[in-house]
């Protein structure tokens, strides 16, 4: 199992943007991303300085990625 990187919410949004996610809207400190092409997934990313490990792992899983694939996007 690959080690999770320490990233901010803004960096996570940028990384997911590289694979087709776009900002749908923002509610408070949470950015809601939606995939532009099929499969139309929605992912919520808290816009914090540092994401907790469990939160980041859940975001990666919801986006349909592995940790290795996510690290490559950074």
ZIDAGI-V495253 format. One record per residue. N is the residue number from 1. RES is the residue in one small letter. PSI is psi in radians with two decimals (999 if undefined). D_CENTER is the distance of its C-alpha to the mean C-alpha in whole Angstrom. Layout:
N_RES_PSI_D_CENTER / N_RES_PSI_D_CENTER
This chain:
1_x_2.29_19 / 2_x_2.57_17 / 3_x_2.44_16 / 4_x_2.41_13 / 5_x_2.80_12 / 6_x_1.96_13 / 7_x_2.82_10 / 8_x_2.96_10 / 9_x_-0.67_8 / 10_x_-0.72_9 / 11_x_-0.63_8 / 12_x_-0.75_5 / 13_x_-0.73_5 / 14_x_-0.75_8 / 15_x_-0.74_7 / 16_x_-0.47_5 / 17_x_-0.47_9 / 18_x_-0.32_11 / 19_x_0.30_10 / 20_x_0.14_11 / 21_x_2.44_9 / 22_x_2.65_11 / 23_x_2.12_11 / 24_x_-0.95_13 / 25_x_3.05_14 / 26_x_2.32_14 / 27_x_1.88_16 / 28_x_-2.18_17 / 29_x_0.24_14 / 30_x_2.19_11 / 31_x_2.21_10 / 32_x_2.09_10 / 33_x_2.58_8 / 34_x_2.41_11 / 35_x_2.32_11 / 36_x_-0.59_14 / 37_x_2.99_16 / 38_x_2.42_17 / 39_x_2.35_15 / 40_x_1.37_14 / 41_x_2.67_11 / 42_x_2.38_10 / 43_x_2.33_7 / 44_x_2.21_7 / 45_x_2.11_6 / 46_x_2.34_9 / 47_x_1.21_10 / 48_x_2.86_12 / 49_x_-0.72_14 / 50_x_2.21_13 / 51_x_2.46_10 / 52_x_2.66_12 / 53_x_-0.80_12 / 54_x_-0.66_12 / 55_x_-0.79_10 / 56_x_-0.72_7 / 57_x_-0.69_9 / 58_x_-0.69_9 / 59_x_-0.77_5 / 60_x_-0.75_6 / 61_x_-0.76_9 / 62_x_-0.54_8 / 63_x_-0.15_7 / 64_x_0.51_10 / 65_x_2.93_10 / 66_x_2.94_12 / 67_x_-0.68_11 / 68_x_-0.75_14 / 69_x_-0.69_12 / 70_x_-0.73_9 / 71_x_-0.61_11 / 72_x_-0.50_13 / 73_x_-0.42_10 / 74_x_999_11
